[in-house]
């Protein structure tokens, strides 16, 4: 907003800090490679559970069971 006394607010668009298409450019100076917003591109990928873990998971709820939960929570 400017220093003028207008009835309407005025906004400006701020420039994006990146100068290239390299995500490493967004890392702040002195920041480790594993911290900050650029770490979103450093993910390990899918997590596929082992057969033992998959067998220990409960069965997904049916639509009827979910509808009962909704009624219970909304009452």
PQR file with spaces between the fields and no chain letter, atoms N, CA, C, O and H, PARSE charges and radii, in Angstrom:
ATOM       1  N    UNK     1       0.845   -1.184    0.000 -0.4000 1.5000
ATOM       2  CA   UNK     1       0.000    0.000    0.000 -0.0000 2.0000
ATOM       3  C    UNK     1       0.885    1.239    0.000  0.5500 1.7000
ATOM       4  O    UNK     1       1.966    1.247    0.589 -0.5500 1.4000
ATOM       5  N    UNK     2       0.433    2.235   -0.636 -0.4000 1.5000
ATOM       6  CA   UNK     2       1.209    3.465   -0.710 -0.0000 2.0000
ATOM       7  C    UNK     2       0.807    4.399    0.429  0.5500 1.7000
ATOM       8  O    UNK     2      -0.107    4.101    1.197 -0.5500 1.4000
ATOM       9  H    UNK     2      -0.445    2.228   -1.114  0.4000 1.0000
ATOM      10  N    UNK     3       1.496    5.519    0.524 -0.4000 1.5000
ATOM      11  CA   UNK     3       1.221    6.471    1.582 -0.0000 2.0000
ATOM      12  C    UNK     3       0.044    7.382    1.289  0.5500 1.7000
ATOM      13  O    UNK     3      -0.288    8.233    2.115 -0.5500 1.4000
ATOM      14  H    UNK     3       2.239    5.761   -0.100  0.4000 1.0000
ATOM      15  N    UNK     4      -0.599    7.230    0.133 -0.4000 1.5000
ATOM      16  CA   UNK     4      -1.732    8.078   -0.212 -0.0000 2.0000
ATOM      17  C    UNK     4      -2.966    7.636    0.567  0.5500 1.7000
ATOM      18  O    UNK     4      -3.074    6.474    0.959 -0.5500 1.4000
ATOM      19  H    UNK     4      -0.329    6.539   -0.538  0.4000 1.0000
ATOM      20  N    UNK     5      -3.885    8.554    0.787 -0.4000 1.5000
ATOM      21  CA   UNK     5      -5.124    8.249    1.503 -0.0000 2.0000
ATOM      22  C    UNK     5      -6.246    7.983    0.512  0.5500 1.7000
ATOM      23  O    UNK     5      -7.150    8.807    0.370 -0.5500 1.4000
ATOM      24  H    UNK     5      -3.797    9.497    0.468  0.4000 1.0000
ATOM      25  N    UNK     6      -6.204    6.861   -0.166 -0.4000 1.5000
ATOM      26  CA   UNK     6      -7.263    6.469   -1.093 -0.0000 2.0000
ATOM      27  C    UNK     6      -8.273    5.613   -0.356  0.5500 1.7000
ATOM      28  O    UNK     6      -7.974    5.037    0.689 -0.5500 1.4000
ATOM      29  H    UNK     6      -5.470    6.192   -0.051  0.4000 1.0000
ATOM      30  N    UNK     7      -9.479    5.536   -0.915 -0.4000 1.5000
ATOM      31  CA   UNK     7     -10.507    4.696   -0.317 -0.0000 2.0000
ATOM      32  C    UNK     7     -10.245    3.218   -0.561  0.5500 1.7000
ATOM      33  O    UNK     7     -10.708    2.369    0.200 -0.5500 1.4000
ATOM      34  H    UNK     7      -9.723    6.004   -1.764  0.4000 1.0000
ATOM      35  N    UNK     8      -9.509    2.908   -1.614 -0.4000 1.5000
ATOM      36  CA   UNK     8      -9.254    1.511   -1.953 -0.0000 2.0000
ATOM      37  C    UNK     8      -7.818    1.134   -1.597  0.5500 1.7000
ATOM      38  O    UNK     8      -6.898    1.947   -1.685 -0.5500 1.4000
ATOM      39  H    UNK     8      -9.132    3.598   -2.233  0.4000 1.0000
ATOM      40  N    UNK     9      -7.660   -0.126   -1.193 -0.4000 1.5000
ATOM      41  CA   UNK     9      -6.320   -0.625   -0.917 -0.0000 2.0000
ATOM      42  C    UNK     9      -5.585   -0.859   -2.221  0.5500 1.7000
ATOM      43  O    UNK     9      -6.199   -1.156   -3.245 -0.5500 1.4000
ATOM      44  H    UNK     9      -8.407   -0.787   -1.121  0.4000 1.0000
ATOM      45  N    UNK    10      -4.287   -0.726   -2.181 -0.4000 1.5000
ATOM      46  CA   UNK    10      -3.467   -0.981   -3.355 -0.0000 2.0000
ATOM      47  C    UNK    10      -2.443   -2.052   -3.004  0.5500 1.7000
ATOM      48  O    UNK    10      -1.793   -1.985   -1.961 -0.5500 1.4000
ATOM      49  H    UNK    10      -3.788   -0.485   -1.349  0.4000 1.0000
ATOM      50  N    UNK    11      -2.305   -3.034   -3.881 -0.4000 1.5000
ATOM      51  CA   UNK    11      -1.374   -4.126   -3.666 -0.0000 2.0000
ATOM      52  C    UNK    11      -0.394   -4.189   -4.822  0.5500 1.7000
ATOM      53  O    UNK    11      -0.708   -3.773   -5.937 -0.5500 1.4000
ATOM      54  H    UNK    11      -2.833   -3.088   -4.729  0.4000 1.0000
ATOM      55  N    UNK    12       0.782   -4.705   -4.557 -0.4000 1.5000
ATOM      56  CA   UNK    12       1.772   -4.892   -5.606 -0.0000 2.0000
ATOM      57  C    UNK    12       2.169   -6.362   -5.649  0.5500 1.7000
ATOM      58  O    UNK    12       2.038   -7.076   -4.656 -0.5500 1.4000
ATOM      59  H    UNK    12       1.038   -5.044   -3.651  0.4000 1.0000
ATOM      60  N    UNK    13       2.645   -6.801   -6.787 -0.4000 1.5000
ATOM      61  CA   UNK    13       3.096   -8.174   -6.962 -0.0000 2.0000
ATOM      62  C    UNK    13       4.581   -8.227   -6.647  0.5500 1.7000
ATOM      63  O    UNK    13       5.368   -7.452   -7.190 -0.5500 1.4000
ATOM      64  H    UNK    13       2.751   -6.220   -7.594  0.4000 1.0000
ATOM      65  N    UNK    14       4.959   -9.147   -5.764 -0.4000 1.5000
ATOM      66  CA   UNK    14       6.359   -9.297   -5.402 -0.0000 2.0000
ATOM      67  C    UNK    14       7.032  -10.283   -6.350  0.5500 1.7000
ATOM      68  O    UNK    14       6.406  -11.271   -6.735 -0.5500 1.4000
ATOM      69  H    UNK    14       4.319   -9.777   -5.323  0.4000 1.0000
ATOM      70  N    UNK    15       8.270  -10.053   -6.735 -0.4000 1.5000
ATOM      71  CA   UNK    15       8.948  -10.970   -7.647 -0.0000 2.0000
ATOM      72  C    UNK    15       9.305  -12.281   -6.951  0.5500 1.7000
ATOM      73  O    UNK    15       9.547  -12.308   -5.744 -0.5500 1.4000
ATOM      74  H    UNK    15       8.778   -9.250   -6.422  0.4000 1.0000
ATOM      75  N    UNK    16       9.334  -13.358   -7.720 -0.4000 1.5000
ATOM      76  CA   UNK    16       9.733  -14.660   -7.188 -0.0000 2.0000
ATOM      77  C    UNK    16      11.240  -14.637   -6.953  0.5500 1.7000
ATOM      78  O    UNK    16      11.974  -14.076   -7.768 -0.5500 1.4000
ATOM      79  H    UNK    16       9.138  -13.336   -8.700  0.4000 1.0000
ATOM      80  N    UNK    17      11.724  -15.234   -5.854 -0.4000 1.5000
ATOM      81  CA   UNK    17      13.153  -15.135   -5.547 -0.0000 2.0000
ATOM      82  C    UNK    17      14.058  -15.942   -6.477  0.5500 1.7000
ATOM      83  O    UNK    17      15.255  -15.662   -6.546 -0.5500 1.4000
ATOM      84  H    UNK    17      11.128  -15.689   -5.193  0.4000 1.0000
ATOM      85  N    UNK    18      13.526  -16.930   -7.191 -0.4000 1.5000
ATOM      86  CA   UNK    18      14.370  -17.769   -8.044 -0.0000 2.0000
ATOM      87  C    UNK    18      14.758  -17.015   -9.311  0.5500 1.7000
ATOM      88  O    UNK    18      13.953  -16.285   -9.890 -0.5500 1.4000
ATOM      89  H    UNK    18      12.554  -17.157   -7.134  0.4000 1.0000
ATOM      90  N    UNK    19      15.994  -17.206   -9.722 -0.4000 1.5000
ATOM      91  CA   UNK    19      16.453  -16.607  -10.970 -0.0000 2.0000
ATOM      92  C    UNK    19      16.621  -17.649  -12.060  0.5500 1.7000
ATOM      93  O    UNK    19      16.722  -17.305  -13.238 -0.5500 1.4000
ATOM      94  H    UNK    19      16.647  -17.799   -9.251  0.4000 1.0000
ATOM      95  N    UNK    20      16.652  -18.933  -11.674 -0.4000 1.5000
ATOM      96  CA   UNK    20      16.746  -20.031  -12.638 -0.0000 2.0000
ATOM      97  C    UNK    20      15.674  -21.058  -12.295  0.5500 1.7000
ATOM      98  O    UNK    20      14.899  -20.860  -11.359 -0.5500 1.4000
ATOM      99  H    UNK    20      16.569  -19.212  -10.717  0.4000 1.0000
ATOM     100  N    UNK    21      15.628  -22.140  -13.041 -0.4000 1.5000
ATOM     101  CA   UNK    21      14.660  -23.203  -12.798 -0.0000 2.0000
ATOM     102  C    UNK    21      15.231  -24.288  -11.884  0.5500 1.7000
ATOM     103  O    UNK    21      14.645  -25.365  -11.771 -0.5500 1.4000
ATOM     104  H    UNK    21      16.257  -22.300  -13.801  0.4000 1.0000
ATOM     105  N    UNK    22      16.357  -24.024  -11.235 -0.4000 1.5000
ATOM     106  CA   UNK    22      17.017  -24.981  -10.357 -0.0000 2.0000
ATOM     107  C    UNK    22      16.471  -24.816   -8.937  0.5500 1.7000
ATOM     108  O    UNK    22      16.599  -23.732   -8.369 -0.5500 1.4000
ATOM     109  H    UNK    22      16.833  -23.150  -11.327  0.4000 1.0000
ATOM     110  N    UNK    23      15.858  -25.868   -8.333 -0.4000 1.5000
ATOM     111  CA   UNK    23      15.320  -25.747   -6.975 -0.0000 2.0000
ATOM     112  C    UNK    23      16.380  -25.409   -5.936  0.5500 1.7000
ATOM     113  O    UNK    23      16.054  -24.856   -4.886 -0.5500 1.4000
ATOM     114  H    UNK    23      15.754  -26.749   -8.795  0.4000 1.0000
ATOM     115  N    UNK    24      17.641  -25.728   -6.207 -0.4000 1.5000
ATOM     116  CA   UNK    24      18.710  -25.420   -5.253 -0.0000 2.0000
ATOM     117  C    UNK    24      18.898  -23.916   -5.091  0.5500 1.7000
ATOM     118  O    UNK    24      19.433  -23.475   -4.074 -0.5500 1.4000
ATOM     119  H    UNK    24      17.906  -26.177   -7.060  0.4000 1.0000
ATOM     120  N    UNK    25      18.478  -23.128   -6.058 -0.4000 1.5000
ATOM     121  CA   UNK    25      18.607  -21.675   -5.954 -0.0000 2.0000
ATOM     122  C    UNK    25      17.739  -21.098   -4.844  0.5500 1.7000
ATOM     123  O    UNK    25      18.016  -20.008   -4.345 -0.5500 1.4000
ATOM     124  H    UNK    25      18.044  -23.487   -6.885  0.4000 1.0000
ATOM     125  N    UNK    26      16.685  -21.824   -4.451 -0.4000 1.5000
ATOM     126  CA   UNK    26      15.784  -21.317   -3.417 -0.0000 2.0000
ATOM     127  C    UNK    26      16.328  -21.542   -2.014  0.5500 1.7000
ATOM     128  O    UNK    26      15.806  -20.968   -1.058 -0.5500 1.4000
ATOM     129  H    UNK    26      16.460  -22.710   -4.856  0.4000 1.0000
ATOM     130  N    UNK    27      17.377  -22.373   -1.865 -0.4000 1.5000
ATOM     131  CA   UNK    27      17.965  -22.608   -0.549 -0.0000 2.0000
ATOM     132  C    UNK    27      18.628  -21.320   -0.070  0.5500 1.7000
ATOM     133  O    UNK    27      19.322  -20.647   -0.832 -0.5500 1.4000
ATOM     134  H    UNK    27      17.801  -22.839   -2.642  0.4000 1.0000
ATOM     135  N    UNK    28      18.410  -20.993    1.175 -0.4000 1.5000
ATOM     136  CA   UNK    28      18.981  -19.769    1.733 -0.0000 2.0000
ATOM     137  C    UNK    28      20.469  -19.965    2.000  0.5500 1.7000
ATOM     138  O    UNK    28      20.942  -21.087    2.185 -0.5500 1.4000
ATOM     139  H    UNK    28      17.846  -21.540    1.793  0.4000 1.0000
ATOM     140  N    UNK    29      21.178  -18.877    2.014 -0.4000 1.5000
ATOM     141  CA   UNK    29      22.611  -18.928    2.260 -0.0000 2.0000
ATOM     142  C    UNK    29      22.865  -19.436    3.671  0.5500 1.7000
ATOM     143  O    UNK    29      22.246  -18.947    4.616 -0.5500 1.4000
ATOM     144  H    UNK    29      20.794  -17.966    1.864  0.4000 1.0000
ATOM     145  N    UNK    30      23.757  -20.403    3.837 -0.4000 1.5000
ATOM     146  CA   UNK    30      24.073  -20.951    5.147 -0.0000 2.0000
ATOM     147  C    UNK    30      23.117  -22.033    5.597  0.5500 1.7000
ATOM     148  O    UNK    30      23.290  -22.584    6.684 -0.5500 1.4000
ATOM     149  H    UNK    30      24.259  -20.801    3.069  0.4000 1.0000
ATOM     150  N    UNK    31      22.119  -22.356    4.803 -0.4000 1.5000
ATOM     151  CA   UNK    31      21.135  -23.384    5.158 -0.0000 2.0000
ATOM     152  C    UNK    31      21.612  -24.723    4.614  0.5500 1.7000
ATOM     153  O    UNK    31      22.163  -24.789    3.515 -0.5500 1.4000
ATOM     154  H    UNK    31      21.978  -21.909    3.920  0.4000 1.0000
ATOM     155  N    UNK    32      21.402  -25.791    5.378 -0.4000 1.5000
ATOM     156  CA   UNK    32      21.846  -27.100    4.903 -0.0000 2.0000
ATOM     157  C    UNK    32      20.989  -27.544    3.725  0.5500 1.7000
ATOM     158  O    UNK    32      19.911  -26.998    3.489 -0.5500 1.4000
ATOM     159  H    UNK    32      20.954  -25.738    6.271  0.4000 1.0000
ATOM     160  N    UNK    33      21.471  -28.533    2.992 -0.4000 1.5000
ATOM     161  CA   UNK    33      20.756  -29.025    1.816 -0.0000 2.0000
ATOM     162  C    UNK    33      19.484  -29.763    2.196  0.5500 1.7000
ATOM     163  O    UNK    33      18.607  -29.956    1.354 -0.5500 1.4000
ATOM     164  H    UNK    33      22.346  -28.978    3.183  0.4000 1.0000
ATOM     165  N    UNK    34      19.369  -30.184    3.464 -0.4000 1.5000
ATOM     166  CA   UNK    34      18.220  -30.978    3.887 -0.0000 2.0000
ATOM     167  C    UNK    34      17.173  -30.145    4.613  0.5500 1.7000
ATOM     168  O    UNK    34      16.220  -30.709    5.150 -0.5500 1.4000
ATOM     169  H    UNK    34      20.081  -30.028    4.148  0.4000 1.0000
ATOM     170  N    UNK    35      17.311  -28.848    4.647 -0.4000 1.5000
ATOM     171  CA   UNK    35      16.349  -27.984    5.328 -0.0000 2.0000
ATOM     172  C    UNK    35      15.774  -26.996    4.325  0.5500 1.7000
ATOM     173  O    UNK    35      16.381  -26.711    3.292 -0.5500 1.4000
ATOM     174  H    UNK    35      18.086  -28.389    4.211  0.4000 1.0000
ATOM     175  N    UNK    36      14.610  -26.486    4.642 -0.4000 1.5000
ATOM     176  CA   UNK    36      14.035  -25.429    3.830 -0.0000 2.0000
ATOM     177  C    UNK    36      13.057  -25.919    2.792  0.5500 1.7000
ATOM     178  O    UNK    36      12.780  -27.114    2.686 -0.5500 1.4000
ATOM     179  H    UNK    36      14.117  -26.718    5.481  0.4000 1.0000
ATOM     180  N    UNK    37      12.542  -24.983    2.031 -0.4000 1.5000
ATOM     181  CA   UNK    37      11.506  -25.266    1.056 -0.0000 2.0000
ATOM     182  C    UNK    37      11.966  -26.103   -0.120  0.5500 1.7000
ATOM     183  O    UNK    37      11.151  -26.782   -0.744 -0.5500 1.4000
ATOM     184  H    UNK    37      12.767  -24.013    2.116  0.4000 1.0000
ATOM     185  N    UNK    38      13.254  -26.071   -0.439 -0.4000 1.5000
ATOM     186  CA   UNK    38      13.721  -26.848   -1.583 -0.0000 2.0000
ATOM     187  C    UNK    38      13.795  -28.332   -1.265  0.5500 1.7000
ATOM     188  O    UNK    38      14.020  -29.137   -2.170 -0.5500 1.4000
ATOM     189  H    UNK    38      13.916  -25.519    0.068  0.4000 1.0000
ATOM     190  N    UNK    39      13.614  -28.719   -0.013 -0.4000 1.5000
ATOM     191  CA   UNK    39      13.674  -30.127    0.376 -0.0000 2.0000
ATOM     192  C    UNK    39      12.482  -30.911   -0.156  0.5500 1.7000
ATOM     193  O    UNK    39      12.514  -32.142   -0.145 -0.5500 1.4000
ATOM     194  H    UNK    39      13.432  -28.066    0.722  0.4000 1.0000
ATOM     195  N    UNK    40      11.449  -30.248   -0.614 -0.4000 1.5000
ATOM     196  CA   UNK    40      10.281  -30.942   -1.149 -0.0000 2.0000
ATOM     197  C    UNK    40      10.657  -31.769   -2.376  0.5500 1.7000
ATOM     198  O    UNK    40       9.974  -32.744   -2.687 -0.5500 1.4000
ATOM     199  H    UNK    40      11.424  -29.248   -0.623  0.4000 1.0000
ATOM     200  N    UNK    41      11.706  -31.407   -3.063 -0.4000 1.5000
ATOM     201  CA   UNK    41      12.143  -32.142   -4.248 -0.0000 2.0000
ATOM     202  C    UNK    41      13.073  -33.302   -3.899  0.5500 1.7000
ATOM     203  O    UNK    41      13.523  -34.021   -4.790 -0.5500 1.4000
ATOM     204  H    UNK    41      12.261  -30.615   -2.810  0.4000 1.0000
ATOM     205  N    UNK    42      13.361  -33.488   -2.618 -0.4000 1.5000
ATOM     206  CA   UNK    42      14.334  -34.482   -2.181 -0.0000 2.0000
ATOM     207  C    UNK    42      13.632  -35.633   -1.462  0.5500 1.7000
ATOM     208  O    UNK    42      14.099  -36.066   -0.409 -0.5500 1.4000
ATOM     209  H    UNK    42      12.994  -32.903   -1.894  0.4000 1.0000
ATOM     210  N    UNK    43      12.533  -36.133   -2.000 -0.4000 1.5000
ATOM     211  CA   UNK    43      11.754  -37.171   -1.336 -0.0000 2.0000
ATOM     212  C    UNK    43      12.232  -38.558   -1.736  0.5500 1.7000
ATOM     213  O    UNK    43      12.755  -38.739   -2.836 -0.5500 1.4000
ATOM     214  H    UNK    43      12.154  -35.781   -2.855  0.4000 1.0000
ATOM     215  N    UNK    44      12.058  -39.554   -0.843 -0.4000 1.5000
ATOM     216  CA   UNK    44      12.546  -40.900   -1.147 -0.0000 2.0000
ATOM     217  C    UNK    44      11.665  -41.680   -2.109  0.5500 1.7000
ATOM     218  O    UNK    44      12.116  -42.691   -2.646 -0.5500 1.4000
ATOM     219  H    UNK    44      11.633  -39.407    0.050  0.4000 1.0000
ATOM     220  N    UNK    45      10.448  -41.264   -2.346 -0.4000 1.5000
ATOM     221  CA   UNK    45       9.563  -41.992   -3.252 -0.0000 2.0000
ATOM     222  C    UNK    45       8.459  -42.700   -2.498  0.5500 1.7000
ATOM     223  O    UNK    45       8.112  -42.325   -1.379 -0.5500 1.4000
ATOM     224  H    UNK    45      10.082  -40.442   -1.910  0.4000 1.0000
ATOM     225  N    UNK    46       7.908  -43.734   -3.125 -0.4000 1.5000
ATOM     226  CA   UNK    46       6.787  -44.452   -2.533 -0.0000 2.0000
ATOM     227  C    UNK    46       7.237  -45.282   -1.342  0.5500 1.7000
ATOM     228  O    UNK    46       8.369  -45.762   -1.289 -0.5500 1.4000
ATOM     229  H    UNK    46       8.191  -44.039   -4.035  0.4000 1.0000
ATOM     230  N    UNK    47       6.319  -45.443   -0.378 -0.4000 1.5000
ATOM     231  CA   UNK    47       6.558  -46.318    0.758 -0.0000 2.0000
ATOM     232  C    UNK    47       5.704  -47.561    0.557  0.5500 1.7000
ATOM     233  O    UNK    47       4.491  -47.520    0.763 -0.5500 1.4000
ATOM     234  H    UNK    47       5.399  -45.054   -0.421  0.4000 1.0000
ATOM     235  N    UNK    48       6.320  -48.655    0.160 -0.4000 1.5000
ATOM     236  CA   UNK    48       5.604  -49.908   -0.058 -0.0000 2.0000
ATOM     237  C    UNK    48       5.813  -50.774    1.175  0.5500 1.7000
ATOM     238  O    UNK    48       6.938  -51.196    1.443 -0.5500 1.4000
ATOM     239  H    UNK    48       7.306  -48.688   -0.008  0.4000 1.0000
ATOM     240  N    UNK    49       4.742  -51.052    1.941 -0.4000 1.5000
ATOM     241  CA   UNK    49       4.904  -51.819    3.180 -0.0000 2.0000
ATOM     242  C    UNK    49       5.259  -53.274    2.895  0.5500 1.7000
ATOM     243  O    UNK    49       4.936  -53.815    1.838 -0.5500 1.4000
ATOM     244  H    UNK    49       3.828  -50.710    1.724  0.4000 1.0000
ATOM     245  N    UNK    50       5.923  -53.884    3.853 -0.4000 1.5000
ATOM     246  CA   UNK    50       6.243  -55.303    3.736 -0.0000 2.0000
ATOM     247  C    UNK    50       4.959  -56.107    3.885  0.5500 1.7000
ATOM     248  O    UNK    50       3.932  -55.571    4.303 -0.5500 1.4000
ATOM     249  H    UNK    50       6.186  -53.444    4.712  0.4000 1.0000
ATOM     250  N    UNK    51       5.013  -57.385    3.545 -0.4000 1.5000
ATOM     251  CA   UNK    51       3.828  -58.248    3.638 -0.0000 2.0000
ATOM     252  C    UNK    51       3.344  -58.344    5.078  0.5500 1.7000
ATOM     253  O    UNK    51       2.140  -58.411    5.322 -0.5500 1.4000
ATOM     254  H    UNK    51       5.847  -57.820    3.205  0.4000 1.0000
ATOM     255  N    UNK    52       4.270  -58.352    6.034 -0.4000 1.5000
ATOM     256  CA   UNK    52       3.899  -58.438    7.450 -0.0000 2.0000
ATOM     257  C    UNK    52       3.145  -57.179    7.890  0.5500 1.7000
ATOM     258  O    UNK    52       2.140  -57.278    8.594 -0.5500 1.4000
ATOM     259  H    UNK    52       5.248  -58.297    5.836  0.4000 1.0000
ATOM     260  N    UNK    53       3.609  -56.028    7.491 -0.4000 1.5000
ATOM     261  CA   UNK    53       2.944  -54.769    7.846 -0.0000 2.0000
ATOM     262  C    UNK    53       1.592  -54.686    7.152  0.5500 1.7000
ATOM     263  O    UNK    53       0.609  -54.271    7.766 -0.5500 1.4000
ATOM     264  H    UNK    53       4.425  -55.948    6.919  0.4000 1.0000
ATOM     265  N    UNK    54       1.530  -55.072    5.885 -0.4000 1.5000
ATOM     266  CA   UNK    54       0.274  -55.024    5.136 -0.0000 2.0000
ATOM     267  C    UNK    54      -0.762  -55.958    5.740  0.5500 1.7000
ATOM     268  O    UNK    54      -1.949  -55.631    5.755 -0.5500 1.4000
ATOM     269  H    UNK    54       2.329  -55.408    5.387  0.4000 1.0000
ATOM     270  N    UNK    55      -0.334  -57.120    6.241 -0.4000 1.5000
ATOM     271  CA   UNK    55      -1.267  -58.071    6.847 -0.0000 2.0000
ATOM     272  C    UNK    55      -1.807  -57.554    8.172  0.5500 1.7000
ATOM     273  O    UNK    55      -2.909  -57.924    8.577 -0.5500 1.4000
ATOM     274  H    UNK    55       0.630  -57.385    6.228  0.4000 1.0000
ATOM     275  N    UNK    56      -1.036  -56.695    8.861 -0.4000 1.5000
ATOM     276  CA   UNK    56      -1.453  -56.180   10.164 -0.0000 2.0000
ATOM     277  C    UNK    56      -2.428  -55.008   10.042  0.5500 1.7000
ATOM     278  O    UNK    56      -3.031  -54.611   11.039 -0.5500 1.4000
ATOM     279  H    UNK    56      -0.141  -56.394    8.532  0.4000 1.0000
ATOM     280  N    UNK    57      -2.594  -54.450    8.849 -0.4000 1.5000
ATOM     281  CA   UNK    57      -3.511  -53.323    8.666 -0.0000 2.0000
ATOM     282  C    UNK    57      -4.954  -53.793    8.735  0.5500 1.7000
ATOM     283  O    UNK    57      -5.281  -54.906    8.321 -0.5500 1.4000
ATOM     284  H    UNK    57      -2.104  -54.772    8.039  0.4000 1.0000
ATOM     285  N    UNK    58      -5.817  -52.924    9.266 -0.4000 1.5000
ATOM     286  CA   UNK    58      -7.238  -53.280    9.322 -0.0000 2.0000
ATOM     287  C    UNK    58      -7.874  -53.107    7.951  0.5500 1.7000
ATOM     288  O    UNK    58      -7.368  -52.368    7.107 -0.5500 1.4000
ATOM     289  H    UNK    58      -5.552  -52.021    9.602  0.4000 1.0000
ATOM     290  N    UNK    59      -8.983  -53.795    7.744 -0.4000 1.5000
ATOM     291  CA   UNK    59      -9.700  -53.687    6.475 -0.0000 2.0000
ATOM     292  C    UNK    59     -10.318  -52.295    6.353  0.5500 1.7000
ATOM     293  O    UNK    59     -10.712  -51.709    7.361 -0.5500 1.4000
ATOM     294  H    UNK    59      -9.394  -54.396    8.430  0.4000 1.0000
ATOM     295  N    UNK    60     -10.407  -51.760    5.143 -0.4000 1.5000
ATOM     296  CA   UNK    60     -11.044  -50.456    4.973 -0.0000 2.0000
ATOM     297  C    UNK    60     -12.528  -50.525    5.311  0.5500 1.7000
ATOM     298  O    UNK    60     -13.174  -51.555    5.120 -0.5500 1.4000
ATOM     299  H    UNK    60     -10.086  -52.236    4.324  0.4000 1.0000
ATOM     300  N    UNK    61     -13.058  -49.414    5.818 -0.4000 1.5000
ATOM     301  CA   UNK    61     -14.469  -49.375    6.194 -0.0000 2.0000
ATOM     302  C    UNK    61     -15.347  -49.255    4.954  0.5500 1.7000
ATOM     303  O    UNK    61     -14.962  -48.654    3.951 -0.5500 1.4000
ATOM     304  H    UNK    61     -12.533  -48.577    5.974  0.4000 1.0000
ATOM     305  N    UNK    62     -16.534  -49.843    5.051 -0.4000 1.5000
ATOM     306  CA   UNK    62     -17.495  -49.771    3.955 -0.0000 2.0000
ATOM     307  C    UNK    62     -18.196  -48.416    3.993  0.5500 1.7000
ATOM     308  O    UNK    62     -18.051  -47.660    4.954 -0.5500 1.4000
ATOM     309  H    UNK    62     -16.846  -50.332    5.866  0.4000 1.0000
ATOM     310  N    UNK    63     -18.952  -48.117    2.945 -0.4000 1.5000
ATOM     311  CA   UNK    63     -19.709  -46.861    2.916 -0.0000 2.0000
ATOM     312  C    UNK    63     -20.724  -46.805    4.049  0.5500 1.7000
ATOM     313  O    UNK    63     -20.948  -45.743    4.631 -0.5500 1.4000
ATOM     314  H    UNK    63     -19.069  -48.731    2.164  0.4000 1.0000
ATOM     315  N    UNK    64     -21.341  -47.945    4.366 -0.4000 1.5000
ATOM     316  CA   UNK    64     -22.327  -47.986    5.453 -0.0000 2.0000
ATOM     317  C    UNK    64     -21.654  -47.686    6.792  0.5500 1.7000
ATOM     318  O    UNK    64     -22.201  -46.949    7.613 -0.5500 1.4000
ATOM     319  H    UNK    64     -21.159  -48.807    3.894  0.4000 1.0000
ATOM     320  N    UNK    65     -20.469  -48.258    7.010 -0.4000 1.5000
ATOM     321  CA   UNK    65     -19.754  -47.992    8.255 -0.0000 2.0000
ATOM     322  C    UNK    65     -19.335  -46.526    8.340  0.5500 1.7000
ATOM     323  O    UNK    65     -19.409  -45.920    9.408 -0.5500 1.4000
ATOM     324  H    UNK    65     -20.025  -48.857    6.343  0.4000 1.0000
ATOM     325  N    UNK    66     -18.901  -45.961    7.231 -0.4000 1.5000
ATOM     326  CA   UNK    66     -18.525  -44.550    7.227 -0.0000 2.0000
ATOM     327  C    UNK    66     -19.732  -43.654    7.471  0.5500 1.7000
ATOM     328  O    UNK    66     -19.618  -42.640    8.160 -0.5500 1.4000
ATOM     329  H    UNK    66     -18.841  -46.453    6.363  0.4000 1.0000
ATOM     330  N    UNK    67     -20.891  -44.017    6.914 -0.4000 1.5000
ATOM     331  CA   UNK    67     -22.115  -43.241    7.144 -0.0000 2.0000
ATOM     332  C    UNK    67     -22.500  -43.275    8.616  0.5500 1.7000
ATOM     333  O    UNK    67     -22.947  -42.267    9.162 -0.5500 1.4000
ATOM     334  H    UNK    67     -20.983  -44.840    6.355  0.4000 1.0000
ATOM     335  N    UNK    68     -22.328  -44.436    9.271 -0.4000 1.5000
ATOM     336  CA   UNK    68     -22.601  -44.537   10.711 -0.0000 2.0000
ATOM     337  C    UNK    68     -21.671  -43.625   11.502  0.5500 1.7000
ATOM     338  O    UNK    68     -22.101  -42.960   12.444 -0.5500 1.4000
ATOM     339  H    UNK    68     -21.964  -45.256    8.827  0.4000 1.0000
ATOM     340  N    UNK    69     -20.398  -43.593   11.120 -0.4000 1.5000
ATOM     341  CA   UNK    69     -19.436  -42.726   11.799 -0.0000 2.0000
ATOM     342  C    UNK    69     -19.822  -41.257   11.641  0.5500 1.7000
ATOM     343  O    UNK    69     -19.713  -40.477   12.587 -0.5500 1.4000
ATOM     344  H    UNK    69     -20.049  -44.133   10.354  0.4000 1.0000
ATOM     345  N    UNK    70     -20.270  -40.884   10.449 -0.4000 1.5000
ATOM     346  CA   UNK    70     -20.682  -39.500   10.199 -0.0000 2.0000
ATOM     347  C    UNK    70     -21.867  -39.138   11.077  0.5500 1.7000
ATOM     348  O    UNK    70     -21.891  -38.067   11.683 -0.5500 1.4000
ATOM     349  H    UNK    70     -20.358  -41.517    9.680  0.4000 1.0000
ATOM     350  N    UNK    71     -22.860  -40.034   11.149 -0.4000 1.5000
ATOM     351  CA   UNK    71     -24.034  -39.767   11.990 -0.0000 2.0000
ATOM     352  C    UNK    71     -23.626  -39.613   13.446  0.5500 1.7000
ATOM     353  O    UNK    71     -24.115  -38.727   14.146 -0.5500 1.4000
ATOM     354  H    UNK    71     -22.841  -40.905   10.656  0.4000 1.0000
ATOM     355  N    UNK    72     -22.724  -40.483   13.899 -0.4000 1.5000
ATOM     356  CA   UNK    72     -22.292  -40.444   15.295 -0.0000 2.0000
ATOM     357  C    UNK    72     -21.529  -39.150   15.588  0.5500 1.7000
ATOM     358  O    UNK    72     -21.723  -38.537   16.638 -0.5500 1.4000
ATOM     359  H    UNK    72     -22.327  -41.203   13.330  0.4000 1.0000
ATOM     360  N    UNK    73     -20.673  -38.740   14.672 -0.4000 1.5000
ATOM     361  CA   UNK    73     -19.885  -37.533   14.892 -0.0000 2.0000
ATOM     362  C    UNK    73     -20.722  -36.260   14.772  0.5500 1.7000
ATOM     363  O    UNK    73     -20.433  -35.270   15.444 -0.5500 1.4000
ATOM     364  H    UNK    73     -20.515  -39.238   13.819  0.4000 1.0000
ATOM     365  N    UNK    74     -21.749  -36.273   13.931 -0.4000 1.5000
ATOM     366  CA   UNK    74     -22.576  -35.082   13.733 -0.0000 2.0000
ATOM     367  C    UNK    74     -23.712  -34.954   14.734  0.5500 1.7000
ATOM     368  O    UNK    74     -24.410  -33.940   14.742 -0.5500 1.4000
ATOM     369  H    UNK    74     -21.984  -37.077   13.385  0.4000 1.0000
ATOM     370  N    UNK    75     -23.912  -35.953   15.574 -0.4000 1.5000
ATOM     371  CA   UNK    75     -25.022  -35.854   16.539 -0.0000 2.0000
ATOM     372  C    UNK    75     -24.595  -35.202   17.828  0.5500 1.7000
ATOM     373  O    UNK    75     -25.408  -35.044   18.739 -0.5500 1.4000
ATOM     374  H    UNK    75     -23.345  -36.777   15.568  0.4000 1.0000
